[in-house]
Amino acid sequence: MDDGGLVIMDDDGNEVVLDAREAEGLFAIAGRLEAATVSACPDCRCRVIATVALLDLLDAAAPHPRGGELMDLADDAPTLHLYVIDPFTMCDHPRWRDPLSDEWLEAVEEAERAKY
């Protein structure tokens, strides 16, 4: 993945990996995912998004090359949330203090442990 890409994953570790161009395109057509965001780091692009809201957002937005994969991920998600990870951020999320930041961190750490 190029610098600037994103990973969008569910609680089971299923993910859609976007390169920088795809990530910027998604943010452009979907208003930076604000309408689907339930919690976000104020300093980077990491966030928790609602699956149903993401489906609605993608359905109303201009087509995205990976939109079908993102919709499948949201449709099949085991929980109501998806997790957006900016793997190239140097952010430690010091100002992300709401309870969903802990949920985001737990999901990301579990997915990383499962890979090894």
PADO-179032 format. One record per atom (N, C-alpha, C, O, CB): z, y, x; atom name; residue number from 1. Coordinates in nm, 4 decimals, padded with zeros to 6 digits. Glycine has a CB too. Example, Ala and Ser with C-alpha at 12.3 -4.5 7.8 and 13.67 -1.06 7.14 Angstrom:
2
        Z        Y        X at   i
  00.7800 -00.5690  01.3190  N   1
  00.7800 -00.4500  01.2300 CA   1
  00.7800 -00.3300  01.3200  C   1
  00.8465 -00.3319  01.4236  O   1
  00.9046 -00.4473  01.1308 CB   1
  00.7080 -00.2250  01.2850  N   2
  00.7140 -00.1060  01.3670 CA   2
  00.7870  00.0030  01.2900  C   2
  00.8039  00.1138  01.3409  O   2
  00.5725 -00.0598  01.4084 CB   2
REM end
This chain:
116
        Z        Y        X at   i
  00.0000 -00.1166  00.0844  N   1
  00.0000  00.0000  00.0000 CA   1
  00.0000  00.1234  00.0893  C   1
  00.0672  00.1262  00.1924  O   1
  00.1213 -00.0005 -00.0962 CB   1
 -00.0747  00.2241  00.0498  N   2
 -00.0799  00.3486  00.1239 CA   2
  00.0464  00.4293  00.0994  C   2
  00.1144  00.4119 -00.0017  O   2
 -00.2037  00.4294  00.0851 CB   2
  00.0767  00.5175  00.1931  N   3
  00.1863  00.6111  00.1768 CA   3
  00.1646  00.6896  00.0483  C   3
  00.0560  00.7429  00.0259  O   3
  00.1976  00.7059  00.2989 CB   3
  00.2661  00.6972 -00.0356  N   4
  00.2547  00.7713 -00.1598 CA   4
  00.2386  00.6843 -00.2818  C   4
  00.2311  00.7361 -00.3933  O   4
  00.1413  00.8641 -00.1517 CB   4
  00.2329  00.5529 -00.2644  N   5
  00.2201  00.4633 -00.3773 CA   5
  00.3518  00.4454 -00.4496  C   5
  00.4545  00.5002 -00.4094  O   5
  00.1675  00.3301 -00.3323 CB   5
  00.3476  00.3676 -00.5571  N   6
  00.4660  00.3386 -00.6376 CA   6
  00.4697  00.1911 -00.6717  C   6
  00.3670  00.1233 -00.6717  O   6
  00.4678  00.4237 -00.7660 CB   6
  00.5874  00.1428 -00.7005  N   7
  00.6075  00.0094 -00.7559 CA   7
  00.6762  00.0290 -00.8902  C   7
  00.7753  00.1013 -00.9001  O   7
  00.6925 -00.0835 -00.6590 CB   7
  00.6237 -00.0351 -00.9924  N   8
  00.6879 -00.0336 -01.1235 CA   8
  00.7227 -00.1776 -01.1539  C   8
  00.6353 -00.2642 -01.1578  O   8
  00.5952  00.0298 -01.2358 CB   8
  00.8526 -00.2033 -01.1757  N   9
  00.8976 -00.3415 -01.1920 CA   9
  00.9904 -00.3563 -01.3108  C   9
  01.0486 -00.2595 -01.3598  O   9
  00.9673 -00.3897 -01.0660 CB   9
  01.0028 -00.4820 -01.3563  N  10
  01.0969 -00.5125 -01.4629 CA  10
  01.2222 -00.5749 -01.4027  C  10
  01.2338 -00.5899 -01.2811  O  10
  01.0331 -00.6069 -01.5680 CB  10
  01.3140 -00.6102 -01.4887  N  11
  01.4430 -00.6628 -01.4441 CA  11
  01.4323 -00.8004 -01.3801  C  11
  01.5234 -00.8422 -01.3085  O  11
  01.5382 -00.6692 -01.5602 CB  11
  01.3220 -00.8720 -01.4046  N  12
  01.3010 -01.0027 -01.3431 CA  12
  01.2288 -00.9935 -01.2090  C  12
  01.2063 -01.0954 -01.1438  O  12
  01.2226 -01.0914 -01.4369 CB  12
  01.1922 -00.8723 -01.1674  N  13
  01.1227 -00.8552 -01.0404 CA  13
  00.9714 -00.8603 -01.0509  C  13
  00.9025 -00.8498 -00.9494  O  13
  01.1678 -00.9590 -00.9454 CB  13
  00.9180 -00.8762 -01.1718  N  14
  00.7725 -00.8673 -01.1897 CA  14
  00.7328 -00.7229 -01.1661  C  14
  00.8034 -00.6310 -01.2077  O  14
  00.7276 -00.9162 -01.3332 CB  14
  00.6201 -00.7024 -01.0994  N  15
  00.5870 -00.5651 -01.0628 CA  15
  00.4374 -00.5387 -01.0637  C  15
  00.3548 -00.6292 -01.0518  O  15
  00.6427 -00.5335 -00.9269 CB  15
  00.4066 -00.4109 -01.0784  N  16
  00.2718 -00.3598 -01.0598 CA  16
  00.2829 -00.2606 -00.9450  C  16
  00.3605 -00.1652 -00.9509  O  16
  00.2127 -00.2929 -01.1926 CB  16
  00.2044 -00.2845 -00.8403  N  17
  00.2068 -00.1985 -00.7222 CA  17
  00.0861 -00.1063 -00.7290  C  17
 -00.0279 -00.1518 -00.7384  O  17
  00.2063 -00.2825 -00.5897 CB  17
  00.1123  00.0231 -00.7243  N  18
  00.0075  00.1239 -00.7295 CA  18
 -00.0096  00.1875 -00.5929  C  18
  00.0893  00.2213 -00.5278  O  18
  00.0394  00.2308 -00.8351 CB  18
 -00.1328  00.2042 -00.5485  N  19
 -00.1546  00.2774 -00.4245 CA  19
 -00.1389  00.4273 -00.4540  C  19
 -00.1160  00.4657 -00.5686  O  19
 -00.2964  00.2456 -00.3638 CB  19
 -00.1511  00.5099 -00.3529  N  20
 -00.1261  00.6535 -00.3683 CA  20
 -00.2170  00.7156 -00.4735  C  20
 -00.1711  00.7950 -00.5556  O  20
 -00.1453  00.7248 -00.2350 CB  20
 -00.3439  00.6808 -00.4720  N  21
 -00.4398  00.7380 -00.5676 CA  21
 -00.4055  00.6942 -00.7096  C  21
 -00.4087  00.7754 -00.8020  O  21
 -00.5846  00.6958 -00.5322 CB  21
 -00.3730  00.5678 -00.7273  N  22
 -00.3381  00.5170 -00.8596 CA  22
 -00.2083  00.5800 -00.9102  C  22
 -00.1968  00.6129 -01.0283  O  22
 -00.3248  00.3644 -00.8561 CB  22
 -00.1110  00.5967 -00.8209  N  23
  00.0165  00.6573 -00.8600 CA  23
 -00.0028  00.8022 -00.9035  C  23
  00.0509  00.8446 -01.0058  O  23
  00.1170  00.6501 -00.7441 CB  23
 -00.0787  00.8768 -00.8265  N  24
 -00.1036  01.0168 -00.8628 CA  24
 -00.1819  01.0249 -00.9928  C  24
 -00.1562  01.1126 -01.0753  O  24
 -00.1797  01.0897 -00.7503 CB  24
 -00.2770  00.9345 -01.0118  N  25
 -00.3524  00.9310 -01.1363 CA  25
 -00.2634  00.9023 -01.2554  C  25
 -00.2772  00.9654 -01.3602  O  25
 -00.4619  00.8276 -01.1281 CB  25
 -00.1715  00.8070 -01.2403  N  26
 -00.0780  00.7749 -01.3479 CA  26
  00.0094  00.8948 -01.3811  C  26
  00.0273  00.9291 -01.4979  O  26
  00.0092  00.6550 -01.3094 CB  26
  00.0637  00.9584 -01.2780  N  27
  00.1486  01.0743 -01.3018 CA  27
  00.0691  01.1872 -01.3673  C  27
  00.1228  01.2613 -01.4496  O  27
  00.2113  01.1225 -01.1704 CB  27
 -00.0568  01.2004 -01.3316  N  28
 -00.1398  01.3073 -01.3884 CA  28
 -00.1694  01.2829 -01.5365  C  28
 -00.1572  01.3746 -01.6177  O  28
 -00.2712  01.3195 -01.3104 CB  28
 -00.2081  01.1606 -01.5721  N  29
 -00.2448  01.1344 -01.7123 CA  29
 -00.1230  01.1153 -01.8019  C  29
 -00.1336  01.1295 -01.9238  O  29
 -00.3334  01.0113 -01.7208 CB  29
 -00.0085  01.0834 -01.7440  N  30
  00.1105  01.0523 -01.8234 CA  30
  00.2220  01.1543 -01.8037  C  30
  00.3389  01.1227 -01.8258  O  30
  00.1614  00.9143 -01.7883 CB  30
  00.1879  01.2753 -01.7627  N  31
  00.2888  01.3810 -01.7515 CA  31
  00.4074  01.3449 -01.6648  C  31
  00.5227  01.3702 -01.7000  O  31
  00.3377  01.4175 -01.8862 CB  31
  00.3765  01.2846 -01.5496  N  32
  00.4788  01.2401 -01.4538 CA  32
  00.5782  01.1407 -01.5158  C  32
  00.6889  01.1225 -01.4650  O  32
  00.5549  01.3612 -01.3993 CB  32
  00.5373  01.0773 -01.6255  N  33
  00.6185  00.9783 -01.6976 CA  33
  00.7430  01.0386 -01.7628  C  33
  00.8350  00.9657 -01.8000  O  33
  00.6602  00.8680 -01.6031 CB  33
  00.7462  01.1697 -01.7765  N  34
  00.8650  01.2366 -01.8310 CA  34
  00.9005  01.1872 -01.9714  C  34
  01.0181  01.1671 -02.0015  O  34
  00.8429  01.3871 -01.8342 CB  34
  00.8008  01.1676 -02.0571  N  35
  00.8279  01.1253 -02.1949 CA  35
  00.8871  00.9845 -02.2017  C  35
  00.9504  00.9495 -02.3013  O  35
  00.6999  01.1309 -02.2772 CB  35
  00.8680  00.9047 -02.0993  N  36
  00.9224  00.7687 -02.0963 CA  36
  01.0487  00.7588 -02.0105  C  36
  01.1156  00.6555 -02.0117  O  36
  00.8173  00.6719 -02.0440 CB  36
  01.0815  00.8627 -01.9374  N  37
  01.1943  00.8586 -01.8439 CA  37
  01.3271  00.8737 -01.9168  C  37
  01.3466  00.9660 -01.9960  O  37
  01.1801  00.9685 -01.7383 CB  37
  01.4178  00.7808 -01.8882  N  38
  01.5529  00.7889 -01.9436 CA  38
  01.6541  00.8291 -01.8367  C  38
  01.7657  00.8701 -01.8684  O  38
  01.5930  00.6551 -02.0061 CB  38
  01.6148  00.8172 -01.7108  N  39
  01.7005  00.8558 -01.5987 CA  39
  01.6117  00.8675 -01.4759  C  39
  01.5192  00.7884 -01.4570  O  39
  01.8173  00.7520 -01.5757 CB  39
  01.6409  00.9676 -01.3919  N  40
  01.5579  00.9856 -01.2723 CA  40
  01.6354  01.0561 -01.1627  C  40
  01.7254  01.1362 -01.1883  O  40
  01.4312  01.0646 -01.3059 CB  40
  01.5979  01.0241 -01.0403  N  41
  01.6500  01.0980 -00.9266 CA  41
  01.5839  01.2355 -00.9305  C  41
  01.4617  01.2441 -00.9426  O  41
  01.6226  01.0230 -00.7898 CB  41
  01.6612  01.3420 -00.9205  N  42
  01.6010  01.4758 -00.9247 CA  42
  01.5259  01.5129 -00.7969  C  42
  01.4587  01.6159 -00.7921  O  42
  01.7080  01.5784 -00.9507 CB  42
  01.5371  01.4299 -00.6940  N  43
  01.4785  01.4637 -00.5646 CA  43
  01.3566  01.3809 -00.5256  C  43
  01.2940  01.4085 -00.4232  O  43
  01.5813  01.4491 -00.4599 CB  43
  01.3215  01.2788 -00.6060  N  44
  01.2064  01.1946 -00.5727 CA  44
  01.1464  01.1382 -00.7006  C  44
  01.1837  01.1806 -00.8101  O  44
  01.2471  01.0798 -00.4762 CB  44
  01.0555  01.0447 -00.6888  N  45
  00.9870  00.9885 -00.8055 CA  45
  01.0532  00.8621 -00.8601  C  45
  01.0019  00.8043 -00.9559  O  45
  00.8442  00.9579 -00.7701 CB  45
  01.1638  00.8177 -00.8039  N  46
  01.2333  00.6994 -00.8538 CA  46
  01.2945  00.7311 -00.9893  C  46
  01.3508  00.8385 -01.0108  O  46
  01.3424  00.6521 -00.7538 CB  46
  01.2819  00.6332 -01.0815  N  47
  01.3307  00.6577 -01.2162 CA  47
  01.3430  00.5284 -01.2946  C  47
  01.2915  00.4238 -01.2550  O  47
  01.2392  00.7542 -01.2889 CB  47
  01.4123  00.5383 -01.4065  N  48
  01.4207  00.4319 -01.5058 CA  48
  01.3385  00.4807 -01.6246  C  48
  01.3573  00.5928 -01.6718  O  48
  01.5719  00.3984 -01.5466 CB  48
  01.2471  00.3962 -01.6729  N  49
  01.1659  00.4347 -01.7873 CA  49
  01.1828  00.3337 -01.9003  C  49
  01.2068  00.2153 -01.8766  O  49
  01.0181  00.4465 -01.7472 CB  49
  01.1700  00.3819 -02.0219  N  50
  01.1798  00.2966 -02.1403 CA  50
  01.0465  00.2257 -02.1624  C  50
  00.9406  00.2884 -02.1590  O  50
  01.2194  00.3797 -02.2658 CB  50
  01.0524  00.0953 -02.1848  N  51
  00.9293  00.0173 -02.1994 CA  51
  00.8475  00.0621 -02.3201  C  51
  00.7262  00.0797 -02.3087  O  51
  00.9624 -00.1309 -02.2118 CB  51
  00.9107  00.0808 -02.4339  N  52
  00.8382  00.1198 -02.5550 CA  52
  00.7760  00.2581 -02.5373  C  52
  00.6622  00.2807 -02.5783  O  52
  00.9322  00.1185 -02.6776 CB  52
  00.8492  00.3493 -02.4774  N  53
  00.7963  00.4839 -02.4544 CA  53
  00.6791  00.4807 -02.3564  C  53
  00.5837  00.5570 -02.3717  O  53
  00.9069  00.5767 -02.4015 CB  53
  00.6855  00.3932 -02.2560  N  54
  00.5729  00.3817 -02.1633 CA  54
  00.4491  00.3301 -02.2361  C  54
  00.3386  00.3795 -02.2134  O  54
  00.6086  00.2884 -02.0457 CB  54
  00.4668  00.2325 -02.3221  N  55
  00.3540  00.1809 -02.3998 CA  55
  00.2908  00.2920 -02.4844  C  55
  00.1686  00.3058 -02.4886  O  55
  00.3998  00.0645 -02.4901 CB  55
  00.3742  00.3699 -02.5508  N  56
  00.3237  00.4811 -02.6319 CA  56
  00.2521  00.5841 -02.5453  C  56
  00.1463  00.6350 -02.5822  O  56
  00.4384  00.5478 -02.7087 CB  56
  00.3105  00.6139 -02.4307  N  57
  00.2534  00.7122 -02.3391 CA  57
  00.1171  00.6670 -02.2880  C  57
  00.0220  00.7451 -02.2862  O  57
  00.3481  00.7367 -02.2216 CB  57
  00.1077  00.5424 -02.2470  N  58
 -00.0193  00.4905 -02.1967 CA  58
 -00.1242  00.4805 -02.3071  C  58
 -00.2429  00.5032 -02.2837  O  58
  00.0014  00.3539 -02.1327 CB  58
 -00.0795  00.4468 -02.4261  N  59
 -00.1712  00.4367 -02.5384 CA  59
 -00.2323  00.5725 -02.5730  C  59
 -00.3484  00.5801 -02.6133  O  59
 -00.0992  00.3791 -02.6597 CB  59
 -00.1543  00.6796 -02.5572  N  60
 -00.2010  00.8138 -02.5911 CA  60
 -00.2734  00.8840 -02.4756  C  60
 -00.3424  00.9838 -02.4968  O  60
 -00.0842  00.8978 -02.6354 CB  60
 -00.2578  00.8327 -02.3558  N  61
 -00.3141  00.8981 -02.2368 CA  61
 -00.4584  00.8567 -02.2127  C  61
 -00.5088  00.7618 -02.2727  O  61
 -00.2303  00.8654 -02.1137 CB  61
 -00.5226  00.9293 -02.1247  N  62
 -00.6560  00.8904 -02.0788 CA  62
 -00.6451  00.7541 -02.0105  C  62
 -00.5384  00.7191 -01.9601  O  62
 -00.7166  00.9981 -01.9812 CB  62
 -00.7514  00.6784 -02.0083  N  63
 -00.7463  00.5455 -01.9448 CA  63
 -00.7075  00.5543 -01.7968  C  63
 -00.7438  00.6481 -01.7258  O  63
 -00.8823  00.4753 -01.9586 CB  63
 -00.6333  00.4539 -01.7542  N  64
 -00.5937  00.4414 -01.6141 CA  64
 -00.6420  00.3043 -01.5667  C  64
 -00.6316  00.2071 -01.6416  O  64
 -00.4366  00.4582 -01.5952 CB  64
 -00.6945  00.2940 -01.4447  N  65
 -00.7471  00.1657 -01.3972 CA  65
 -00.6469  00.0501 -01.4035  C  65
 -00.6873 -00.0653 -01.4175  O  65
 -00.7944  00.1811 -01.2565 CB  65
 -00.5191  00.0790 -01.3937  N  66
 -00.4171 -00.0259 -01.3967 CA  66
 -00.3375 -00.0232 -01.5271  C  66
 -00.2342 -00.0890 -01.5390  O  66
 -00.3224 -00.0107 -01.2777 CB  66
 -00.3863  00.0533 -01.6243  N  67
 -00.3150  00.0682 -01.7512 CA  67
 -00.2879 -00.0632 -01.8211  C  67
 -00.1791 -00.0830 -01.8752  O  67
 -00.3924  00.1567 -01.8424 CB  67
 -00.3854 -00.1541 -01.8210  N  68
 -00.3650 -00.2846 -01.8849 CA  68
 -00.2524 -00.3632 -01.8208  C  68
 -00.1720 -00.4252 -01.8903  O  68
 -00.4924 -00.3658 -01.8796 CB  68
 -00.2464 -00.3609 -01.6888  N  69
 -00.1388 -00.4314 -01.6172 CA  69
 -00.0032 -00.3692 -01.6473  C  69
  00.0961 -00.4397 -01.6655  O  69
 -00.1646 -00.4297 -01.4655 CB  69
 -00.0002 -00.2360 -01.6524  N  70
  00.1256 -00.1669 -01.6833 CA  70
  00.1706 -00.1964 -01.8260  C  70
  00.2896 -00.2145 -01.8520  O  70
  00.1099 -00.0152 -01.6635 CB  70
  00.0750 -00.2010 -01.9178  N  71
  00.1093 -00.2331 -02.0568 CA  71
  00.1592 -00.3774 -02.0686  C  71
  00.2539 -00.4042 -02.1426  O  71
 -00.0128 -00.2114 -02.1490 CB  71
  00.0967 -00.4694 -01.9970  N  72
  00.1430 -00.6086 -01.9975 CA  72
  00.2842 -00.6192 -01.9403  C  72
  00.3683 -00.6914 -01.9938  O  72
  00.0464 -00.6978 -01.9169 CB  72
  00.3097 -00.5466 -01.8311  N  73
  00.4432 -00.5476 -01.7713 CA  73
  00.5464 -00.4982 -01.8721  C  73
  00.6521 -00.5593 -01.8882  O  73
  00.4467 -00.4606 -01.6438 CB  73
  00.5158 -00.3873 -01.9399  N  74
  00.6088 -00.3319 -02.0383 CA  74
  00.6250 -00.4266 -02.1578  C  74
  00.7363 -00.4469 -02.2064  O  74
  00.5600 -00.1937 -02.0861 CB  74
  00.5151 -00.4838 -02.2044  N  75
  00.5214 -00.5769 -02.3182 CA  75
  00.6070 -00.6991 -02.2883  C  75
  00.6807 -00.7464 -02.3749  O  75
  00.3814 -00.6216 -02.3571 CB  75
  00.5976 -00.7500 -02.1667  N  76
  00.6661 -00.8732 -02.1297 CA  76
  00.8036 -00.8509 -02.0654  C  76
  00.8714 -00.9474 -02.0300  O  76
  00.5797 -00.9514 -02.0358 CB  76
  00.8444 -00.7269 -02.0503  N  77
  00.9719 -00.6970 -01.9831 CA  77
  01.0888 -00.7606 -02.0579  C  77
  01.0929 -00.7576 -02.1809  O  77
  00.9929 -00.5442 -01.9722 CB  77
  01.1832 -00.8177 -01.9848  N  78
  01.2966 -00.8843 -02.0486 CA  78
  01.4021 -00.7868 -02.1020  C  78
  01.4897 -00.8260 -02.1790  O  78
  01.3610 -00.9789 -01.9507 CB  78
  01.3936 -00.6615 -02.0615  N  79
  01.4888 -00.5600 -02.1076 CA  79
  01.4113 -00.4396 -02.1589  C  79
  01.2882 -00.4396 -02.1585  O  79
  01.5868 -00.5181 -01.9935 CB  79
  01.4815 -00.3396 -02.2020  N  80
  01.4194 -00.2181 -02.2544 CA  80
  01.3769 -00.1210 -02.1458  C  80
  01.3182 -00.0168 -02.1752  O  80
  01.5137 -00.1493 -02.3479 CB  80
  01.4059 -00.1539 -02.0209  N  81
  01.3767 -00.0616 -01.9113 CA  81
  01.2837 -00.1213 -01.8063  C  81
  01.2811 -00.2422 -01.7834  O  81
  01.5050 -00.0184 -01.8457 CB  81
  01.2079 -00.0327 -01.7436  N  82
  01.1324 -00.0631 -01.6223 CA  82
  01.1831  00.0313 -01.5142  C  82
  01.2428  00.1350 -01.5435  O  82
  00.9763 -00.0481 -01.6445 CB  82
  01.1587 -00.0056 -01.3898  N  83
  01.2107  00.0700 -01.2763 CA  83
  01.0955  00.1162 -01.1886  C  83
  01.0139  00.0359 -01.1436  O  83
  01.3104 -00.0148 -01.1945 CB  83
  01.0901  00.2460 -01.1651  N  84
  00.9870  00.3042 -01.0800 CA  84
  01.0485  00.3245 -00.9423  C  84
  01.1518  00.3897 -00.9273  O  84
  00.9317  00.4394 -01.1392 CB  84
  00.9828  00.2674 -00.8427  N  85
  01.0316  00.2735 -00.7047 CA  85
  00.9281  00.3457 -00.6208  C  85
  00.8095  00.3128 -00.6243  O  85
  01.0603  00.1308 -00.6476 CB  85
  00.9733  00.4425 -00.5468  N  86
  00.8886  00.5133 -00.4513 CA  86
  00.9253  00.4579 -00.3137  C  86
  01.0173  00.5085 -00.2495  O  86
  00.9082  00.6717 -00.4593 CB  86
  00.8536  00.3534 -00.2673  N  87
  00.8968  00.2847 -00.1451 CA  87
  00.8851  00.3675 -00.0180  C  87
  00.9368  00.3280  00.0865  O  87
  00.8177  00.1604 -00.1282 CB  87
  00.8194  00.4792 -00.0253  N  88
  00.8024  00.5607  00.0946 CA  88
  00.8925  00.6822  00.0966  C  88
  00.8847  00.7639  00.1884  O  88
  00.6601  00.6044  00.1068 CB  88
  00.9769  00.6950 -00.0023  N  89
  01.0682  00.8087 -00.0056 CA  89
  01.1794  00.7895  00.0969  C  89
  01.2232  00.6775  00.1229  O  89
  01.1275  00.8271 -00.1469 CB  89
  01.2223  00.8960  00.1520  N  90
  01.3353  00.8921  00.2440 CA  90
  01.4631  00.9336  00.1710  C  90
  01.5653  00.9617  00.2337  O  90
  01.3098  00.9841  00.3660 CB  90
  01.4561  00.9370  00.0393  N  91
  01.5653  00.9849 -00.0450 CA  91
  01.6735  00.8776 -00.0596  C  91
  01.6441  00.7600 -00.0814  O  91
  01.5121  01.0264 -00.1834 CB  91
  01.7974  00.9205 -00.0473  N  92
  01.9114  00.8322 -00.0730 CA  92
  01.9694  00.8567 -00.2119  C  92
  02.0721  00.7990 -00.2476  O  92
  02.0199  00.8524  00.0337 CB  92
  01.9035  00.9424 -00.2904  N  93
  01.9383  00.9713 -00.4292 CA  93
  02.0809  01.0270 -00.4456  C  93
  02.1523  00.9832 -00.5358  O  93
  01.9233  00.8456 -00.5118 CB  93
  02.1240  01.1214 -00.3618  N  94
  02.2619  01.1694 -00.3699 CA  94
  02.2929  01.2472 -00.4982  C  94
  02.4088  01.2546 -00.5389  O  94
  02.2914  01.2562 -00.2512 CB  94
  02.1913  01.3051 -00.5622  N  95
  02.2171  01.3836 -00.6840 CA  95
  02.1879  01.3047 -00.8113  C  95
  02.2003  01.3593 -00.9210  O  95
  02.1332  01.5107 -00.6828 CB  95
  02.1492  01.1769 -00.7994  N  96
  02.1235  01.0923 -00.9155 CA  96
  02.2551  01.0262 -00.9522  C  96
  02.2916  00.9242 -00.8938  O  96
  02.0111  00.9855 -00.8867 CB  96
  02.3259  01.0824 -01.0473  N  97
  02.4629  01.0410 -01.0730 CA  97
  02.4871  00.9760 -01.2086  C  97
  02.5982  00.9295 -01.2339  O  97
  02.5505  01.1573 -01.0603 CB  97
  02.3881  00.9711 -01.2962  N  98
  02.4153  00.9113 -01.4267 CA  98
  02.4240  00.7590 -01.4143  C  98
  02.3790  00.7030 -01.3143  O  98
  02.3059  00.9510 -01.5285 CB  98
  02.4809  00.6914 -01.5138  N  99
  02.5018  00.5462 -01.5048 CA  99
  02.3748  00.4640 -01.4826  C  99
  02.3822  00.3563 -01.4234  O  99
  02.5680  00.4988 -01.6292 CB  99
  02.2602  00.5108 -01.5276  N 100
  02.1389  00.4320 -01.5094 CA 100
  02.0929  00.4290 -01.3638  C 100
  02.0098  00.3457 -01.3276  O 100
  02.0282  00.4869 -01.5968 CB 100
  02.1445  00.5167 -01.2811  N 101
  02.1098  00.5076 -01.1389 CA 101
  02.1648  00.3781 -01.0805  C 101
  02.1019  00.3166 -00.9945  O 101
  02.1647  00.6299 -01.0606 CB 101
  02.2824  00.3370 -01.1273  N 102
  02.3394  00.2094 -01.0822 CA 102
  02.2555  00.0918 -01.1307  C 102
  02.2369 -00.0055 -01.0576  O 102
  02.4841  00.1945 -01.1319 CB 102
  02.2047  00.1000 -01.2534  N 103
  02.1176 -00.0059 -01.3066 CA 103
  01.9896 -00.0151 -01.2243  C 103
  01.9448 -00.1248 -01.1911  O 103
  02.0837  00.0203 -01.4558 CB 103
  01.9304  00.1002 -01.1911  N 104
  01.8084  00.1041 -01.1093 CA 104
  01.8357  00.0386 -00.9738  C 104
  01.7588 -00.0464 -00.9288  O 104
  01.7587  00.2512 -01.0902 CB 104
  01.9445  00.0780 -00.9098  N 105
  01.9779  00.0254 -00.7777 CA 105
  02.0019 -00.1248 -00.7831  C 105
  01.9554 -00.1978 -00.6955  O 105
  02.1011  00.0961 -00.7217 CB 105
  02.0724 -00.1710 -00.8826  N 106
  02.0997 -00.3149 -00.8960 CA 106
  01.9703 -00.3932 -00.9145  C 106
  01.9513 -00.4964 -00.8500  O 106
  02.1947 -00.3414 -01.0146 CB 106
  01.8818 -00.3468 -01.0004  N 107
  01.7548 -00.4163 -01.0234 CA 107
  01.6708 -00.4202 -00.8971  C 107
  01.6109 -00.5231 -00.8656  O 107
  01.6763 -00.3489 -01.1361 CB 107
  01.6656 -00.3106 -00.8252  N 108
  01.5866 -00.3032 -00.7022 CA 108
  01.6449 -00.3951 -00.5955  C 108
  01.5710 -00.4665 -00.5277  O 108
  01.5807 -00.1583 -00.6502 CB 108
  01.7771 -00.3936 -00.5804  N 109
  01.8406 -00.4794 -00.4796 CA 109
  01.8219 -00.6271 -00.5128  C 109
  01.7972 -00.7073 -00.4228  O 109
  01.9902 -00.4470 -00.4683 CB 109
  01.8333 -00.6648 -00.6407  N 110
  01.8135 -00.8047 -00.6797 CA 110
  01.6709 -00.8496 -00.6521  C 110
  01.6488 -00.9618 -00.6066  O 110
  01.8467 -00.8244 -00.8278 CB 110
  01.5746 -00.7633 -00.6792  N 111
  01.4344 -00.7977 -00.6528 CA 111
  01.4109 -00.8159 -00.5036  C 111
  01.3375 -00.9063 -00.4636  O 111
  01.3403 -00.6892 -00.7083 CB 111
  01.4706 -00.7333 -00.4223  N 112
  01.4563 -00.7458 -00.2777 CA 112
  01.5190 -00.8759 -00.2280  C 112
  01.4599 -00.9451 -00.1451  O 112
  01.5202 -00.6256 -00.2071 CB 112
  01.6377 -00.9099 -00.2777  N 113
  01.7040 -01.0349 -00.2378 CA 113
  01.6208 -01.1559 -00.2786  C 113
  01.6139 -01.2538 -00.2043  O 113
  01.8444 -01.0441 -00.3004 CB 113
  01.5581 -01.1504 -00.3948  N 114
  01.4779 -01.2620 -00.4434 CA 114
  01.3545 -01.2861 -00.3572  C 114
  01.3026 -01.3977 -00.3546  O 114
  01.4361 -01.2372 -00.5866 CB 114
  01.3071 -01.1848 -00.2874  N 115
  01.1897 -01.1997 -00.2028 CA 115
  01.2190 -01.2769 -00.0759  C 115
  01.1273 -01.3290 -00.0124  O 115
  01.1343 -01.0650 -00.1680 CB 115
  01.3454 -01.2852 -00.0381  N 116
  01.3798 -01.3485  00.0896 CA 116
  01.4607 -01.4721  00.0715  C 116
  01.4975 -01.5367  00.1697  O 116
  01.4542 -01.2538  00.1769 CB 116
REM end
